């Protein structure tokens, strides 16, 4: 049983690692959000599931699984809210040649 | 097993410091905001691991639950505020 929890927590740490690298290396706000929004959700889910496996069958494990479900529901919602706020506030996406890809009519005010 | 948890939480603390670079030197306000959100998620996991290290997981998991709720509410409130106000 400990092997399963060690593997799950290591998988979660790997996802946190890749999310951090993407957060540091990507060129603009939207791509950084892409890295952190996915990797943090999956990392937290894997790590909390591994801890629940380590703890065994008890009320505390139920609470840990509850936190995992909460993170799995709320983290994409928060990501979506920040992205929508940034798009309405006028943050431009990064392009390779520097041209804007957003038409002025598309953005709703 | 406690040594594994300790090493894992140290690695996560190192990742928190890497994310802190974006929070301090980030080009705009939104990068700082998602940096704070990411650090909150990592802190959640570190708190649960600390509960296993100290052997009092049934107390630390409640703190972790409150931290998850607060992180979500802070992120939503900041996103709504900045959506109305525009990028500073």
N, CA and C atoms of all chains as a GROMACS GRO file, in nm:
protein
  591
    1UNK      N    1   0.083  -0.120   0.000
    1UNK     CA    2   0.000   0.000   0.000
    1UNK      C    3   0.087   0.126   0.000
    2UNK      N    4   0.204   0.119   0.067
    2UNK     CA    5   0.291   0.236   0.069
    2UNK      C    6   0.351   0.265  -0.068
    3UNK      N    7   0.370   0.156  -0.146
    3UNK     CA    8   0.427   0.176  -0.279
    3UNK      C    9   0.332   0.260  -0.365
    4UNK      N   10   0.202   0.229  -0.355
    4UNK     CA   11   0.102   0.304  -0.434
    4UNK      C   12   0.102   0.451  -0.395
    5UNK      N   13   0.108   0.478  -0.263
    5UNK     CA   14   0.103   0.618  -0.220
    5UNK      C   15   0.231   0.691  -0.259
    6UNK      N   16   0.346   0.621  -0.251
    6UNK     CA   17   0.471   0.687  -0.292
    6UNK      C   18   0.467   0.721  -0.440
    7UNK      N   19   0.416   0.626  -0.521
    7UNK     CA   20   0.410   0.653  -0.665
    7UNK      C   21   0.316   0.769  -0.696
    8UNK      N   22   0.200   0.773  -0.626
    8UNK     CA   23   0.105   0.881  -0.653
    8UNK      C   24   0.161   1.017  -0.612
    9UNK      N   25   0.229   1.022  -0.495
    9UNK     CA   26   0.284   1.151  -0.450
    9UNK      C   27   0.398   1.195  -0.542
   10UNK      N   28   0.477   1.097  -0.591
   10UNK     CA   29   0.583   1.135  -0.685
   10UNK      C   30   0.525   1.186  -0.816
   11UNK      N   31   0.415   1.126  -0.862
   11UNK     CA   32   0.350   1.176  -0.983
   11UNK      C   33   0.299   1.318  -0.962
   12UNK      N   34   0.242   1.345  -0.844
   12UNK     CA   35   0.196   1.481  -0.814
   12UNK      C   36   0.310   1.579  -0.811
   13UNK      N   37   0.425   1.537  -0.754
   13UNK     CA   38   0.541   1.627  -0.750
   13UNK      C   39   0.594   1.654  -0.890
   14UNK      N   40   0.588   1.551  -0.977
   14UNK     CA   41   0.630   1.572  -1.116
   14UNK      C   42   0.541   1.676  -1.184
   15UNK      N   43   0.409   1.668  -1.159
   15UNK     CA   44   0.320   1.766  -1.222
   15UNK      C   45   0.345   1.906  -1.167
   16UNK      N   46   0.373   1.916  -1.036
   16UNK     CA   47   0.407   2.048  -0.981
   16UNK      C   48   0.534   2.102  -1.044
   17UNK      N   49   0.631   2.013  -1.066
   17UNK     CA   50   0.759   2.054  -1.127
   17UNK      C   51   0.736   2.108  -1.268
   18UNK      N   52   0.658   2.034  -1.349
   18UNK     CA   53   0.638   2.080  -1.486
   18UNK      C   54   0.555   2.209  -1.489
   19UNK      N   55   0.460   2.223  -1.395
   19UNK     CA   56   0.384   2.347  -1.389
   19UNK      C   57   0.472   2.465  -1.353
   20UNK      N   58   0.568   2.443  -1.260
   20UNK     CA   59   0.657   2.552  -1.222
   20UNK      C   60   0.748   2.593  -1.337
   21UNK      N   61   0.800   2.491  -1.410
   21UNK     CA   62   0.887   2.521  -1.524
   21UNK      C   63   0.810   2.599  -1.631
   22UNK      N   64   0.685   2.556  -1.658
   22UNK     CA   65   0.606   2.628  -1.756
   22UNK      C   66   0.572   2.769  -1.710
   23UNK      N   67   0.547   2.782  -1.581
   23UNK     CA   68   0.516   2.914  -1.526
   23UNK      C   69   0.634   3.009  -1.539
   24UNK      N   70   0.755   2.956  -1.528
   24UNK     CA   71   0.872   3.043  -1.538
   24UNK      C   72   0.913   3.069  -1.682
   25UNK      N   73   0.890   2.974  -1.773
   25UNK     CA   74   0.953   2.981  -1.904
   25UNK      C   75   0.863   3.030  -2.016
   26UNK      N   76   0.729   3.022  -1.999
   26UNK     CA   77   0.643   3.057  -2.111
   26UNK      C   78   0.639   3.208  -2.134
   27UNK      N   79   0.608   3.252  -2.258
   27UNK     CA   80   0.631   3.393  -2.290
   27UNK      C   81   0.527   3.492  -2.241
   28UNK      N   82   0.401   3.455  -2.229
   28UNK     CA   83   0.305   3.558  -2.187
   28UNK      C   84   0.206   3.500  -2.087
   29UNK      N   85   0.109   3.585  -2.052
   29UNK     CA   86   0.017   3.551  -1.943
   29UNK      C   87  -0.068   3.429  -1.975
   30UNK      N   88  -0.120   3.420  -2.095
   30UNK     CA   89  -0.215   3.312  -2.127
   30UNK      C   90  -0.147   3.176  -2.129
   31UNK      N   91  -0.026   3.169  -2.184
   31UNK     CA   92   0.044   3.040  -2.187
   31UNK      C   93   0.088   2.999  -2.048
   32UNK      N   94   0.125   3.096  -1.964
   32UNK     CA   95   0.159   3.061  -1.825
   32UNK      C   96   0.037   3.006  -1.753
   33UNK      N   97  -0.079   3.066  -1.782
   33UNK     CA   98  -0.203   3.018  -1.721
   33UNK      C   99  -0.235   2.876  -1.768
   34UNK      N  100  -0.204   2.849  -1.894
   34UNK     CA  101  -0.222   2.714  -1.948
   34UNK      C  102  -0.140   2.612  -1.871
   35UNK      N  103  -0.014   2.648  -1.841
   35UNK     CA  104   0.072   2.553  -1.769
   35UNK      C  105   0.023   2.534  -1.625
   36UNK      N  106  -0.001   2.645  -1.555
   36UNK     CA  107  -0.031   2.631  -1.412
   36UNK      C  108  -0.172   2.577  -1.389
   37UNK      N  109  -0.267   2.612  -1.476
   37UNK     CA  110  -0.403   2.567  -1.453
   37UNK      C  111  -0.419   2.417  -1.461
   38UNK      N  112  -0.348   2.354  -1.556
   38UNK     CA  113  -0.358   2.209  -1.566
   38UNK      C  114  -0.272   2.139  -1.461
   39UNK      N  115  -0.145   2.184  -1.453
   39UNK     CA  116  -0.050   2.107  -1.373
   39UNK      C  117  -0.079   2.117  -1.225
   40UNK      N  118  -0.129   2.232  -1.178
   40UNK     CA  119  -0.157   2.242  -1.036
   40UNK      C  120  -0.277   2.157  -0.997
   41UNK      N  121  -0.378   2.154  -1.084
   41UNK     CA  122  -0.495   2.072  -1.054
   41UNK      C  123  -0.457   1.924  -1.045
   42UNK      N  124  -0.382   1.877  -1.146
   42UNK     CA  125  -0.345   1.736  -1.146
   42UNK      C  126  -0.248   1.702  -1.034
   43UNK      N  127  -0.152   1.794  -1.006
   43UNK     CA  128  -0.057   1.767  -0.900
   43UNK      C  129  -0.124   1.757  -0.764
   44UNK      N  130  -0.216   1.849  -0.737
   44UNK     CA  131  -0.287   1.844  -0.609
   44UNK      C  132  -0.373   1.719  -0.600
   45UNK      N  133  -0.436   1.682  -0.711
   45UNK     CA  134  -0.523   1.562  -0.710
   45UNK      C  135  -0.441   1.437  -0.682
   46UNK      N  136  -0.327   1.421  -0.752
   46UNK     CA  137  -0.245   1.301  -0.732
   46UNK      C  138  -0.186   1.297  -0.591
   47UNK      N  139  -0.136   1.412  -0.542
   47UNK     CA  140  -0.073   1.412  -0.410
   47UNK      C  141  -0.175   1.380  -0.301
   48UNK      N  142  -0.296   1.439  -0.310
   48UNK     CA  143  -0.396   1.414  -0.205
   48UNK      C  144  -0.448   1.271  -0.212
   49UNK      N  145  -0.459   1.215  -0.333
   49UNK     CA  146  -0.501   1.075  -0.343
   49UNK      C  147  -0.396   0.981  -0.283
   50UNK      N  148  -0.269   1.013  -0.307
   50UNK     CA  149  -0.163   0.933  -0.247
   50UNK      C  150  -0.166   0.939  -0.095
   51UNK      N  151  -0.191   1.059  -0.040
   51UNK     CA  152  -0.199   1.072   0.106
   51UNK      C  153  -0.318   0.996   0.160
   52UNK      N  154  -0.430   0.996   0.088
   52UNK     CA  155  -0.547   0.922   0.134
   52UNK      C  156  -0.519   0.772   0.133
   53UNK      N  157  -0.444   0.722   0.033
   53UNK     CA  158  -0.406   0.581   0.032
   53UNK      C  159  -0.316   0.547   0.149
   54UNK      N  160  -0.224   0.639   0.183
   54UNK     CA  161  -0.133   0.614   0.294
   54UNK      C  162  -0.207   0.611   0.426
   55UNK      N  163  -0.308   0.694   0.441
   55UNK     CA  164  -0.376   0.706   0.570
   55UNK      C  165  -0.468   0.588   0.597
   56UNK      N  166  -0.515   0.522   0.492
   56UNK     CA  167  -0.602   0.408   0.516
   56UNK      C  168  -0.749   0.448   0.519
   57UNK      N  169  -0.831   0.358   0.572
   57UNK     CA  170  -0.976   0.376   0.567
   57UNK      C  171  -1.022   0.442   0.696
   58UNK      N  172  -1.043   0.578   0.691
   58UNK     CA  173  -1.086   0.647   0.813
   58UNK      C  174  -1.158   0.776   0.773
   59UNK      N  175  -1.201   0.850   0.874
   59UNK     CA  176  -1.271   0.977   0.848
   59UNK      C  177  -1.176   1.080   0.791
   60UNK      N  178  -1.049   1.076   0.834
   60UNK     CA  179  -0.951   1.171   0.781
   60UNK      C  180  -0.928   1.150   0.632
   61UNK      N  181  -0.929   1.023   0.588
   61UNK     CA  182  -0.916   0.996   0.445
   61UNK      C  183  -1.034   1.052   0.369
   62UNK      N  184  -1.150   1.045   0.429
   62UNK     CA  185  -1.268   1.104   0.364
   62UNK      C  186  -1.250   1.254   0.346
   63UNK      N  187  -1.194   1.319   0.450
   63UNK     CA  188  -1.170   1.464   0.439
   63UNK      C  189  -1.067   1.494   0.331
   64UNK      N  190  -0.963   1.409   0.322
   64UNK     CA  191  -0.860   1.433   0.219
   64UNK      C  192  -0.920   1.419   0.080
   65UNK      N  193  -1.005   1.317   0.061
   65UNK     CA  194  -1.069   1.300  -0.069
   65UNK      C  195  -1.162   1.417  -0.098
   66UNK      N  196  -1.225   1.469   0.008
   66UNK     CA  197  -1.313   1.586  -0.008
   66UNK      C  198  -1.234   1.708  -0.054
   67UNK      N  199  -1.113   1.728   0.003
   67UNK     CA  200  -1.028   1.839  -0.043
   67UNK      C  201  -0.988   1.818  -0.188
   68UNK      N  202  -0.959   1.691  -0.225
   68UNK     CA  203  -0.920   1.664  -0.364
   68UNK      C  204  -1.034   1.699  -0.460
   69UNK      N  205  -1.157   1.661  -0.423
   69UNK     CA  206  -1.272   1.694  -0.508
   69UNK      C  207  -1.292   1.845  -0.516
   70UNK      N  208  -1.274   1.912  -0.401
   70UNK     CA  209  -1.290   2.058  -0.397
   70UNK      C  210  -1.189   2.127  -0.488
   71UNK      N  211  -1.062   2.083  -0.480
   71UNK     CA  212  -0.959   2.142  -0.565
   71UNK      C  213  -0.988   2.113  -0.712
   72UNK      N  214  -1.035   1.991  -0.739
   72UNK     CA  215  -1.063   1.954  -0.878
   72UNK      C  216  -1.178   2.035  -0.935
   73UNK      N  217  -1.270   2.081  -0.850
   73UNK     CA  218  -1.379   2.164  -0.900
   73UNK      C  219  -1.340   2.312  -0.905
   74UNK      N  220  -1.269   2.362  -0.802
   74UNK     CA  221  -1.250   2.506  -0.790
   74UNK      C  222  -1.130   2.558  -0.867
   75UNK      N  223  -1.028   2.477  -0.889
   75UNK     CA  224  -0.909   2.529  -0.955
   75UNK      C  225  -0.934   2.565  -1.102
   76UNK      N  226  -1.004   2.481  -1.182
   76UNK     CA  227  -1.038   2.526  -1.318
   76UNK      C  228  -1.132   2.646  -1.320
   77UNK      N  229  -1.220   2.655  -1.220
   77UNK     CA  230  -1.310   2.770  -1.214
   77UNK      C  231  -1.232   2.899  -1.190
   78UNK      N  232  -1.135   2.894  -1.100
   78UNK     CA  233  -1.053   3.012  -1.072
   78UNK      C  234  -0.969   3.048  -1.194
   79UNK      N  235  -0.916   2.946  -1.263
   79UNK     CA  236  -0.838   2.971  -1.384
   79UNK      C  237  -0.922   3.041  -1.490
   80UNK      N  238  -1.045   2.992  -1.507
   80UNK     CA  239  -1.135   3.051  -1.606
   80UNK      C  240  -1.169   3.195  -1.568
   81UNK      N  241  -1.190   3.222  -1.440
   81UNK     CA  242  -1.225   3.357  -1.397
   81UNK      C  243  -1.110   3.454  -1.420
   82UNK      N  244  -0.987   3.411  -1.389
   82UNK     CA  245  -0.872   3.501  -1.410
   82UNK      C  246  -0.853   3.528  -1.559
   83UNK      N  247  -0.868   3.421  -1.642
   83UNK     CA  248  -0.848   3.440  -1.786
   83UNK      C  249  -0.952   3.536  -1.842
   84UNK      N  250  -1.076   3.522  -1.798
   84UNK     CA  251  -1.180   3.609  -1.850
   84UNK      C  252  -1.158   3.754  -1.805
   85UNK      N  253  -1.114   3.770  -1.678
   85UNK     CA  254  -1.083   3.904  -1.630
   85UNK      C  255  -0.971   3.968  -1.708
   86UNK      N  256  -0.867   3.890  -1.741
   86UNK     CA  257  -0.754   3.944  -1.816
   86UNK      C  258  -0.795   3.978  -1.958
   87UNK      N  259  -0.880   3.894  -2.019
   87UNK     CA  260  -0.922   3.923  -2.156
   87UNK      C  261  -1.008   4.048  -2.162
   88UNK      N  262  -1.096   4.065  -2.062
   88UNK     CA  263  -1.178   4.186  -2.061
   88UNK      C  264  -1.097   4.308  -2.025
   89UNK      N  265  -0.989   4.290  -1.948
   89UNK     CA  266  -0.906   4.405  -1.912
   89UNK      C  267  -0.813   4.445  -2.025
   90UNK      N  268  -0.805   4.362  -2.133
   90UNK     CA  269  -0.728   4.404  -2.250
   90UNK      C  270  -0.586   4.353  -2.255
   91UNK      N  271  -0.558   4.237  -2.195
   91UNK     CA  272  -0.425   4.178  -2.207
   91UNK      C  273  -0.416   4.107  -2.341
   92UNK      N  274  -0.313   4.143  -2.420
   92UNK     CA  275  -0.299   4.086  -2.554
   92UNK      C  276  -0.226   3.953  -2.550
   93UNK      N  277  -0.270   3.855  -2.630
   93UNK     CA  278  -0.195   3.729  -2.637
   93UNK      C  279  -0.063   3.748  -2.713
   94UNK      N  280   0.034   3.664  -2.679
   94UNK     CA  281   0.165   3.671  -2.742
   94UNK      C  282   0.160   3.606  -2.879
   95UNK      N  283   0.219   3.670  -2.979
   95UNK     CA  284   0.236   3.607  -3.110
   95UNK      C  285   0.380   3.620  -3.151
   96UNK      N  286   0.421   3.535  -3.247
   96UNK     CA  287   0.562   3.529  -3.279
   96UNK      C  288   0.608   3.653  -3.356
   97UNK      N  289   0.518   3.706  -3.444
   97UNK     CA  290   0.559   3.823  -3.522
   97UNK      C  291   0.514   3.954  -3.460
   98UNK      N  292   0.450   3.948  -3.343
   98UNK     CA  293   0.414   4.071  -3.274
   98UNK      C  294   0.283   4.133  -3.318
   99UNK      N  295   0.212   4.071  -3.414
   99UNK     CA  296   0.083   4.126  -3.457
   99UNK      C  297  -0.026   4.082  -3.361
  100UNK      N  298  -0.125   4.168  -3.344
  100UNK     CA  299  -0.236   4.134  -3.256
  100UNK      C  300  -0.331   4.039  -3.328
  101UNK      N  301  -0.381   3.940  -3.256
  101UNK     CA  302  -0.471   3.843  -3.316
  101UNK      C  303  -0.616   3.870  -3.276
  102UNK      N  304  -0.638   3.967  -3.188
  102UNK     CA  305  -0.774   3.993  -3.143
  102UNK      C  306  -0.831   4.110  -3.222
  103UNK      N  307  -0.946   4.088  -3.285
  103UNK     CA  308  -1.015   4.197  -3.351
  103UNK      C  309  -1.080   4.286  -3.245
  104UNK      N  310  -1.087   4.415  -3.276
  104UNK     CA  311  -1.143   4.508  -3.180
  104UNK      C  312  -1.292   4.486  -3.155
  105UNK      N  313  -1.360   4.428  -3.254
  105UNK     CA  314  -1.503   4.408  -3.239
  105UNK      C  315  -1.535   4.287  -3.152
  106UNK      N  316  -1.439   4.196  -3.143
  106UNK     CA  317  -1.468   4.071  -3.073
  106UNK      C  318  -1.478   4.093  -2.923
  107UNK      N  319  -1.390   4.182  -2.874
  107UNK     CA  320  -1.383   4.199  -2.730
  107UNK      C  321  -1.508   4.271  -2.680
  108UNK      N  322  -1.572   4.212  -2.582
  108UNK     CA  323  -1.693   4.273  -2.528
  108UNK      C  324  -1.657   4.362  -2.410
  109UNK      N  325  -1.723   4.478  -2.406
  109UNK     CA  326  -1.695   4.569  -2.295
  109UNK      C  327  -1.820   4.589  -2.213
  110UNK      N  328   0.911   0.645   0.607
  110UNK     CA  329   0.804   0.713   0.532
  110UNK      C  330   0.799   0.862   0.566
  111UNK      N  331   0.831   0.894   0.694
  111UNK     CA  332   0.833   1.036   0.731
  111UNK      C  333   0.944   1.111   0.657
  112UNK      N  334   1.054   1.040   0.632
  112UNK     CA  335   1.165   1.104   0.560
  112UNK      C  336   1.125   1.135   0.416
  113UNK      N  337   1.046   1.045   0.358
  113UNK     CA  338   0.996   1.071   0.221
  113UNK      C  339   0.905   1.193   0.219
  114UNK      N  340   0.816   1.202   0.319
  114UNK     CA  341   0.727   1.318   0.324
  114UNK      C  342   0.805   1.446   0.345
  115UNK      N  343   0.909   1.438   0.431
  115UNK     CA  344   0.991   1.557   0.457
  115UNK      C  345   1.064   1.602   0.331
  116UNK      N  346   1.121   1.505   0.257
  116UNK     CA  347   1.192   1.540   0.134
  116UNK      C  348   1.097   1.598   0.031
  117UNK      N  349   0.978   1.541   0.024
  117UNK     CA  350   0.880   1.589  -0.074
  117UNK      C  351   0.834   1.731  -0.042
  118UNK      N  352   0.814   1.760   0.088
  118UNK     CA  353   0.771   1.896   0.122
  118UNK      C  354   0.885   1.995   0.102
  119UNK      N  355   1.011   1.950   0.120
  119UNK     CA  356   1.123   2.041   0.091
  119UNK      C  357   1.130   2.073  -0.057
  120UNK      N  358   1.106   1.971  -0.142
  120UNK     CA  359   1.106   1.995  -0.287
  120UNK      C  360   0.995   2.093  -0.325
  121UNK      N  361   0.877   2.074  -0.262
  121UNK     CA  362   0.765   2.165  -0.292
  121UNK      C  363   0.796   2.306  -0.244
  122UNK      N  364   0.867   2.320  -0.131
  122UNK     CA  365   0.908   2.452  -0.085
  122UNK      C  366   1.004   2.519  -0.181
  123UNK      N  367   1.091   2.439  -0.243
  123UNK     CA  368   1.181   2.492  -0.346
  123UNK      C  369   1.101   2.542  -0.466
  124UNK      N  370   0.997   2.468  -0.504
  124UNK     CA  371   0.912   2.514  -0.615
  124UNK      C  372   0.839   2.643  -0.579
  125UNK      N  373   0.801   2.658  -0.452
  125UNK     CA  374   0.737   2.782  -0.408
  125UNK      C  375   0.832   2.900  -0.427
  126UNK      N  376   0.961   2.878  -0.395
  126UNK     CA  377   1.056   2.988  -0.416
  126UNK      C  378   1.074   3.019  -0.563
  127UNK      N  379   1.070   2.915  -0.650
  127UNK     CA  380   1.079   2.942  -0.794
  127UNK      C  381   0.960   3.024  -0.842
  128UNK      N  382   0.839   2.992  -0.789
  128UNK     CA  383   0.721   3.069  -0.830
  128UNK      C  384   0.725   3.210  -0.773
  129UNK      N  385   0.792   3.227  -0.660
  129UNK     CA  386   0.802   3.359  -0.598
  129UNK      C  387   0.878   3.457  -0.686
  130UNK      N  388   0.965   3.402  -0.775
  130UNK     CA  389   1.032   3.490  -0.871
  130UNK      C  390   0.931   3.561  -0.959
  131UNK      N  391   0.830   3.487  -1.010
  131UNK     CA  392   0.727   3.548  -1.094
  131UNK      C  393   0.642   3.647  -1.016
  132UNK      N  394   0.618   3.617  -0.888
  132UNK     CA  395   0.536   3.709  -0.809
  132UNK      C  396   0.608   3.841  -0.788
  133UNK      N  397   0.739   3.835  -0.766
  133UNK     CA  398   0.813   3.959  -0.736
  133UNK      C  399   0.843   4.036  -0.864
  134UNK      N  400   0.895   3.967  -0.970
  134UNK     CA  401   0.941   4.036  -1.090
  134UNK      C  402   0.845   4.023  -1.207
  135UNK      N  403   0.721   3.977  -1.182
  135UNK     CA  404   0.629   3.953  -1.292
  135UNK      C  405   0.600   4.079  -1.371
  136UNK      N  406   0.579   4.065  -1.504
  136UNK     CA  407   0.565   4.185  -1.587
  136UNK      C  408   0.438   4.266  -1.557
  137UNK      N  409   0.329   4.201  -1.520
  137UNK     CA  410   0.206   4.276  -1.494
  137UNK      C  411   0.139   4.221  -1.370
  138UNK      N  412   0.024   4.278  -1.339
  138UNK     CA  413  -0.046   4.239  -1.216
  138UNK      C  414  -0.102   4.098  -1.224
  139UNK      N  415  -0.144   4.055  -1.346
  139UNK     CA  416  -0.208   3.924  -1.358
  139UNK      C  417  -0.110   3.810  -1.335
  140UNK      N  418   0.017   3.830  -1.375
  140UNK     CA  419   0.118   3.727  -1.346
  140UNK      C  420   0.137   3.711  -1.197
  141UNK      N  421   0.135   3.822  -1.126
  141UNK     CA  422   0.150   3.814  -0.979
  141UNK      C  423   0.031   3.742  -0.918
  142UNK      N  424  -0.087   3.766  -0.976
  142UNK     CA  425  -0.208   3.703  -0.922
  142UNK      C  426  -0.205   3.552  -0.938
  143UNK      N  427  -0.168   3.503  -1.059
  143UNK     CA  428  -0.164   3.357  -1.075
  143UNK      C  429  -0.046   3.299  -0.999
  144UNK      N  430   0.060   3.377  -0.978
  144UNK     CA  431   0.169   3.329  -0.894
  144UNK      C  432   0.122   3.304  -0.752
  145UNK      N  433   0.042   3.396  -0.701
  145UNK     CA  434  -0.012   3.378  -0.565
  145UNK      C  435  -0.104   3.257  -0.558
  146UNK      N  436  -0.183   3.235  -0.663
  146UNK     CA  437  -0.274   3.120  -0.666
  146UNK      C  438  -0.197   2.988  -0.668
  147UNK      N  439  -0.089   2.984  -0.748
  147UNK     CA  440  -0.008   2.862  -0.756
  147UNK      C  441   0.060   2.832  -0.622
  148UNK      N  442   0.111   2.939  -0.558
  148UNK     CA  443   0.177   2.920  -0.429
  148UNK      C  444   0.075   2.869  -0.326
  149UNK      N  445  -0.050   2.917  -0.335
  149UNK     CA  446  -0.154   2.869  -0.245
  149UNK      C  447  -0.181   2.720  -0.261
  150UNK      N  448  -0.185   2.673  -0.386
  150UNK     CA  449  -0.208   2.530  -0.408
  150UNK      C  450  -0.094   2.445  -0.352
  151UNK      N  451   0.030   2.494  -0.373
  151UNK     CA  452   0.145   2.418  -0.321
  151UNK      C  453   0.145   2.418  -0.168
  152UNK      N  454   0.104   2.530  -0.108
  152UNK     CA  455   0.100   2.537   0.038
  152UNK      C  456  -0.001   2.440   0.097
  153UNK      N  457  -0.111   2.420   0.022
  153UNK     CA  458  -0.212   2.322   0.063
  153UNK      C  459  -0.152   2.182   0.078
  154UNK      N  460  -0.073   2.142  -0.022
  154UNK     CA  461  -0.011   2.009  -0.018
  154UNK      C  462   0.095   2.003   0.092
  155UNK      N  463   0.173   2.112   0.108
  155UNK     CA  464   0.277   2.113   0.212
  155UNK      C  465   0.214   2.102   0.351
  156UNK      N  466   0.098   2.166   0.371
  156UNK     CA  467   0.030   2.156   0.501
  156UNK      C  468  -0.014   2.014   0.530
  157UNK      N  469  -0.069   1.945   0.429
  157UNK     CA  470  -0.112   1.807   0.451
  157UNK      C  471   0.008   1.716   0.479
  158UNK      N  472   0.120   1.740   0.409
  158UNK     CA  473   0.240   1.660   0.433
  158UNK      C  474   0.295   1.685   0.574
  159UNK      N  475   0.286   1.812   0.620
  159UNK     CA  476   0.331   1.844   0.755
  159UNK      C  477   0.247   1.772   0.859
  160UNK      N  478   0.119   1.753   0.829
  160UNK     CA  479   0.035   1.675   0.920
  160UNK      C  480   0.084   1.533   0.935
  161UNK      N  481   0.129   1.470   0.825
  161UNK     CA  482   0.182   1.334   0.835
  161UNK      C  483   0.315   1.333   0.908
  162UNK      N  484   0.398   1.438   0.887
  162UNK     CA  485   0.530   1.441   0.952
  162UNK      C  486   0.513   1.453   1.104
  163UNK      N  487   0.419   1.540   1.148
  163UNK     CA  488   0.400   1.557   1.292
  163UNK      C  489   0.314   1.448   1.353
  164UNK      N  490   0.248   1.367   1.266
  164UNK     CA  491   0.161   1.263   1.321
  164UNK      C  492   0.026   1.312   1.368
  165UNK      N  493  -0.015   1.433   1.328
  165UNK     CA  494  -0.144   1.487   1.370
  165UNK      C  495  -0.223   1.531   1.247
  166UNK      N  496  -0.244   1.436   1.158
  166UNK     CA  497  -0.307   1.469   1.030
  166UNK      C  498  -0.451   1.513   1.049
  167UNK      N  499  -0.519   1.462   1.155
  167UNK     CA  500  -0.661   1.496   1.171
  167UNK      C  501  -0.680   1.644   1.208
  168UNK      N  502  -0.573   1.708   1.261
  168UNK     CA  503  -0.583   1.852   1.287
  168UNK      C  504  -0.540   1.932   1.164
  169UNK      N  505  -0.433   1.889   1.099
  169UNK     CA  506  -0.378   1.967   0.989
  169UNK      C  507  -0.468   1.964   0.866
  170UNK      N  508  -0.549   1.858   0.853
  170UNK     CA  509  -0.630   1.848   0.732
  170UNK      C  510  -0.744   1.951   0.735
  171UNK      N  511  -0.787   1.991   0.856
  171UNK     CA  512  -0.889   2.095   0.863
  171UNK      C  513  -0.831   2.230   0.821
  172UNK      N  514  -0.707   2.257   0.864
  172UNK     CA  515  -0.639   2.381   0.823
  172UNK      C  516  -0.623   2.382   0.672
  173UNK      N  517  -0.591   2.265   0.617
  173UNK     CA  518  -0.571   2.255   0.473
  173UNK      C  519  -0.700   2.281   0.397
  174UNK      N  520  -0.812   2.231   0.451
  174UNK     CA  521  -0.943   2.252   0.388
  174UNK      C  522  -0.979   2.400   0.386
  175UNK      N  523  -0.955   2.468   0.501
  175UNK     CA  524  -0.984   2.611   0.508
  175UNK      C  525  -0.895   2.688   0.411
  176UNK      N  526  -0.769   2.644   0.397
  176UNK     CA  527  -0.677   2.711   0.306
  176UNK      C  528  -0.722   2.697   0.161
  177UNK      N  529  -0.774   2.579   0.125
  177UNK     CA  530  -0.824   2.559  -0.012
  177UNK      C  531  -0.942   2.651  -0.040
  178UNK      N  532  -1.035   2.660   0.055
  178UNK     CA  533  -1.151   2.747   0.035
  178UNK      C  534  -1.109   2.893   0.023
  179UNK      N  535  -1.017   2.937   0.111
  179UNK     CA  536  -0.974   3.078   0.109
  179UNK      C  537  -0.901   3.111  -0.021
  180UNK      N  538  -0.819   3.017  -0.069
  180UNK     CA  539  -0.745   3.040  -0.193
  180UNK      C  540  -0.840   3.061  -0.309
  181UNK      N  541  -0.944   2.978  -0.315
  181UNK     CA  542  -1.042   2.990  -0.424
  181UNK      C  543  -1.116   3.123  -0.416
  182UNK      N  544  -1.158   3.162  -0.296
  182UNK     CA  545  -1.238   3.284  -0.283
  182UNK      C  546  -1.154   3.408  -0.314
  183UNK      N  547  -1.027   3.407  -0.269
  183UNK     CA  548  -0.939   3.522  -0.296
  183UNK      C  549  -0.915   3.536  -0.446
  184UNK      N  550  -0.892   3.422  -0.514
  184UNK     CA  551  -0.867   3.429  -0.658
  184UNK      C  552  -0.988   3.481  -0.734
  185UNK      N  553  -1.107   3.431  -0.697
  185UNK     CA  554  -1.229   3.476  -0.765
  185UNK      C  555  -1.254   3.624  -0.742
  186UNK      N  556  -1.235   3.671  -0.616
  186UNK     CA  557  -1.260   3.811  -0.585
  186UNK      C  558  -1.164   3.901  -0.659
  187UNK      N  559  -1.035   3.864  -0.665
  187UNK     CA  560  -0.937   3.946  -0.736
  187UNK      C  561  -0.966   3.948  -0.885
  188UNK      N  562  -1.009   3.834  -0.941
  188UNK     CA  563  -1.039   3.830  -1.084
  188UNK      C  564  -1.158   3.919  -1.118
  189UNK      N  565  -1.262   3.915  -1.035
  189UNK     CA  566  -1.379   4.000  -1.062
  189UNK      C  567  -1.344   4.148  -1.048
  190UNK      N  568  -1.263   4.180  -0.946
  190UNK     CA  569  -1.224   4.320  -0.924
  190UNK      C  570  -1.144   4.372  -1.042
  191UNK      N  571  -1.047   4.291  -1.090
  191UNK     CA  572  -0.962   4.339  -1.199
  191UNK      C  573  -1.037   4.341  -1.331
  192UNK      N  574  -1.138   4.255  -1.345
  192UNK     CA  575  -1.217   4.257  -1.469
  192UNK      C  576  -1.292   4.388  -1.482
  193UNK      N  577  -1.342   4.439  -1.369
  193UNK     CA  578  -1.416   4.566  -1.376
  193UNK      C  579  -1.321   4.684  -1.390
  194UNK      N  580  -1.208   4.678  -1.321
  194UNK     CA  581  -1.121   4.793  -1.312
  194UNK      C  582  -1.024   4.802  -1.429
  195UNK      N  583  -0.988   4.688  -1.489
  195UNK     CA  584  -0.888   4.690  -1.595
  195UNK      C  585  -0.749   4.670  -1.539
  196UNK      N  586  -0.655   4.638  -1.629
  196UNK     CA  587  -0.518   4.611  -1.584
  196UNK      C  588  -0.453   4.738  -1.534
  197UNK      N  589  -0.394   4.731  -1.418
  197UNK     CA  590  -0.335   4.851  -1.358
  197UNK      C  591  -0.200   4.882  -1.421
   0.00000   0.00000   0.00000
